Amino acid sequence: MSDRLKLGIVGINWRGSDIKPAIDATGLIDVTAICATRPDRLAEAAKTLGVEATYTDYDRFLDEADVDAVFLATPMELHVAQSVAAMERGIHVLCEVPAATDVEECRVLVDACQRSDAVFMIAEQYNYRREPAAIAAMAERGAFGDMYYAEGEFNQNIQSILDKTPWRRRWQVGVNGITYGPHSLGPVLMWMAGDRVTSVCCAGAGRRYRDGRGELLELEPAATMLCRTARGALVRVRCDLLSERPMGVHYQLQGTDGFYDRGDLWLRSRSADSEQSESLDAVAESFLPGEYLEAEAKCRTSGCACDDYLMLHDFVESVRRGEAVTLDIHQAMDMTLPGLVSQQSIAQHSAWVNVPDSREF
């Protein structure tokens, strides 16, 4: 591979094109081809992305396009089949979340990764945001002590786009439980490095909303999952895609020597009084690595999202150097499998259900 990664983008929705400024900012990527099922939008996308090679057939795209890697910004039910097809051809994969839509798909994807020399990375950009990154830096230094409780919430009302995106109607609100959990769980698992969810129970607030045809949606609002981890911690995950409210993403972390809650921070190493918290914003720069601060400055200048930039940079550098990616297949499974198993739990009246470990597939 040359110094620059030749990237093909699959899916030209807002995510497929929104990431272009971050791609340019890395200085390491050339977008050489795009693939989408709607020919009427390909020309516009090609112009936006500065690409000449366009495809509507994914297999043809993989066989003919000059690409080292693909970025899959496609509906979630396509992620496994498209990832497997790429890796079978030795093409690296950066895949949007979640990684799969059922447990059997997870087994198929893990098997494909084990058989291929190609890199697979899950595109969980929330792990690269300033708030989670700062807390991760503190946790790595042991600032929170023994971390035994955490929360992650992702709340976004998507009712207005269900008719335009049938896949969301089917897979995000047509299934009950946690259907879009990685944004909530990914940062928490990053803080609790080396831990994983071993069992879950899930409940919701009852079926209350209908789609544009008047059909009752399967997903219950305020879907909430409790997770037990291998190290004995408790994690609460909420993913609410229906409640009528502003979008909100919130995190909390509790340890024996500190806590974090929606911007408020207390660390024993900084204050003996746990009643006196301070703002994360006031201290984040003293914990964030220099590389992160440099990336922030670069992204401010280039006008791109820093989380996207850092995620892409990690992916490209791993491919170029032949090193393990930051968010590999097993971390992808650790973010994905609990939500899939929660769907079994909520169907069984919130019973606790064990979560398989992809390392043992």
N, C-alpha and C positions, 0 to 999 in steps of 0.2 A: 504493500500500500504506500502511496505517496504521502507527503507531509499533510496534505489536505484530504479530508474524508469526503467521498462522493456519496451524498445522501439522497435517497428517494423518499418523498413524502406521500403517504397513502391516506387519503381522506382530505378534502379541501373545505371542511367546515371551518368555523371560526378558529378552532385550535390549530388546524393544519397551516393556516396562513398567519395567525397571530404570533407564532413563534419565530417568524422570519427575522425580526430585529435582533433577537438573541443569537440566532444562527450567524448573522453577519458579524455580530460583535465578537464572537469567538475567534474569527480570523482563521479558522481551522476547517471550515466546512464549505463545500460547494453543493448546492441543490442542483442535481443533474436530471431529475425526472420526477413527475408527479403522476399519481393514479387516483382516479375517482370514477364512480359509476354514472355520474351525470355529465354528459358531454357539453351541455349548455353552460356549465360553470367552469369547464376546464380552461377555456381560452382566457377568461378573466383571471383565473388563478395563475395560469402560466405567466401572464403579464406581471402580476403582482410579485411572483416569486422569481421572475427572470429566468424561466425555464422554457426550453423548446420541446423537449421530449415529453409527450403526454400519452397516457394510456387509460382505457376504460376496463381492460381485462387484467386482473391481478397476476395470473400465471404468466401471461405474455410480458407483463411489466418485469417480473422477476427474471425471466429468461432473456429478455432483450435489452433492458435498460442498463446503462453503465453506472452501477451503484455498488458501493461497498457495504452500505447499511440502509435500513428503512426505519422511518419514524411512523408508527401506526397510530393515526389519529382517527380511528374508525369506530363504528358502533361496537360495544363491548362483546356481543355475541360472535364477532369475527376475530377477536384477538388471538385465540389459540390457533385456529386453522391458518391464519395469515402468518403468525409467528413460526409455526412448524414448517410451513412451505418455504419461508425465507431461509431458515436455518438449515434445512435439508440441502439448500443450494450454497451453503457456506456464507450467507449474507447475514450480517449482524442486525440485531433488532433492538430498537428502543420503543417500548410499547406503553400506550396509555393505560390508565387504571380503569377498572380492576383487571387482573390478568386473565380471569376466566369466569364462566357463569355457572359452573357446577363442579363438584369434587372430581368427577371422572375426567373432565377437561383438564383439571390441575395435574392429574397423573400423566395425561398425554403430554402436556407441556413440559413437565419435569423430565420425562423420558426423552423427549426431543432435545432438550438442553444437554442431557448427559451424553447423547449420541453425537452431538455436533461440536465442532471446534469454534463455531460462531458464538459471539457474545450475545447474551440476552440481558437487558436491563429494564426494570419497570420505571416508567416516567412519573414518579411521585414527586412533583416539584415542591409540594408543601414542606417536605423535609429540608428544602434549601432556603426557605423563607427566614427572614431575620429572627423572628421570635423563636421558632423551634431550633434554629441553629445556635442561638445564644444560650438557650437552656441546655442544649446538647453539650456545648462547651463546658458549662458549669458541672453538669452531671459527670462528664468524663474526668473532671478533676476531683470528683467525690464530694462536691459542695453540698449535695442534698443528703448525704449519708446513705442509709438503707432506704431505697425508694420502694414504697409499698402501696401507693395508690396514685392513680392518674385518671384524667378525663380527656376525651376528645369529642368535639361536637362540630358537625358540618350541617348547617341549616340553610337550604336554598329552595324556595318555592318554584318548582318547574312546571306548574300546571299550564301556564300560558304557552308552552312550547311542545306540549305532548302531541297535538295534532300534526305539527310540522316534523316531529321526530318520532315516528312509530316505534322505533327501537327502544326509546325511553319508556313509551307506554307499555311495551312488552316486558322489558327487563329491569327497569328501575322502579316503576310503580305497579307493574302487573304481577309482581312477586312480593310476598310479605316477609318482613325482616329487614336486616341491614343489607341493602342492595348496592350501596356505593360507599363502602367503609374506609378505603385506604387513606383518604384525606384526614380522617379522624384518628385512625390507628397508626398510620405510618410514623408521624413524629413521636408519638408515645413510645413505640418500640425502639426508635432510634435513641431516646433517652435511656431506656432500660436495656441497653446493649447486651446482647447475648441471651436475653429472655424471650419467651414466646408464649402465646396463648394456648392453653391446654384444654380448656372447656369453656362453654358459653351458655348463657340463658338469655332469652330475648322476649320482650313484650312491647305492645303498642297501645295506642289510645282508642282502638276500635276503628272500623271502616266508616269514614265520614264524608269522603269526597268522591265526586263523579267526574268522568271524562266528558269530552264535548258531545258524545252521543248519549249521555245520560247514564252510562254504565258505571256501577259502583267500582271504584278502584280497589284492587286487592291489597295494596300497601296501606298499613295503618300509619297515621301521622304520629310524630314523636316516637318513632321506633327507637328503642333503647336496648343495648346489649351489655350485660355484665360479663366480664372475662376474668377467669382465674389464670394465672401464669405459672410457668414451671418453677419459679422462685417464690411462689406464694403471694404475689401481689394481686391486687384487685384493680381492674380497669373498667371504667364506664364509657361506652361509646354511644353517642346519639347521632343518627343520620335522619334528618327530617326534610323530605323533599316536597311536602304538601302544605304544611302550616303556612298561613298567610301572615308573613312577617318579613322584615328586611333580612337580607342574607347575613349570616354570621358564622364565623369560625372561631371556636374557643377551646382553650386548653388549660389543664390544671395538673400539677404534679406535687405530691407530698412525700417527703422522706423524713427520716429521724433528725436531720440537721437542716431542713429547709423546706419551703413551699413556694410554689408559683401558682398564681390564679389570675388569668386575664389581665396581665400587665403588672400585677402586684407581686413583689418578690421579698422573701425573707430568707437569709442565710445565717446560720449560727456563726460562721466565720466572720461575718460583718457586723453582727449585733447579737447581744445576749437576750434581748427582749423580743420574743416572737410576736408580740402585739404591735410592734413597730415595723411595718413593711416599707419598702422603697420601690420606686418605679423601675421596671426593667429597662426602659429607655435610657435612664440615667446611668446605668452601669454596663449595658450590653457591650459597648466598645472595649471595655477593659477585659472582657472574656472572649470575644470573637477573635478567631485567628487573623493574623495579618493578611493572609490570602483572601479571606472573606471581605475585609474592609477594602482591599485593593479592587476586588471585583465590584463592590458597591460603587466605588468612585468611577470605575470604567463604565458601568451601566448607567450611571447618572449622565455621563457625557454622551453616551450613544443612544440614550432614550429607550433602553430595553429593560425587561423585567429581570432582576438579578437572580431570582430562583430558576428561571428558564436558562439563563446564561450558565449558571454553575452546574446545573443538571447536564446540559449539553457538553460542557467542557469536561466534566467527569467521564461521560460516555466516550467522547472522542479520545481522550488521553488513555483510557483503558484499552480501547481498540488498538491505538497506535503502539502502545508499549506491551501489549499482550498480557496485561495485568487484570486481576479480578475487579469487577465493577463494584461501585459503591452499593448499588441496590440490585443484587443478583437474584437468581431464580428463587432461592429459598426465602430471601427477604420479601420477594413478591408474593410468595405463597403465605408467609406469615401475616401479610396485610390482607390477603384475599380470602383465605380459608375460613377464618372466624366468621366473617359475614355470611359466607355460604352455609356454614353449619348453623348459624343463627336462624336461618330460614327453616331448618328442621326443628329447632327449639320452639319457635313461635307456633308452628303447626302442632306441636305436642304440648300445648298449654304451658309454655315457658319452662319446659323441663331442661335440666342441665344436660348438655350433649358434648361429648369429647371431640376435640379438634385434632385431626390427623397431622402428623409431622411429615412434611414433604421429604425430609432427609432420610426417611425410612420407606419411601415409596419403592 
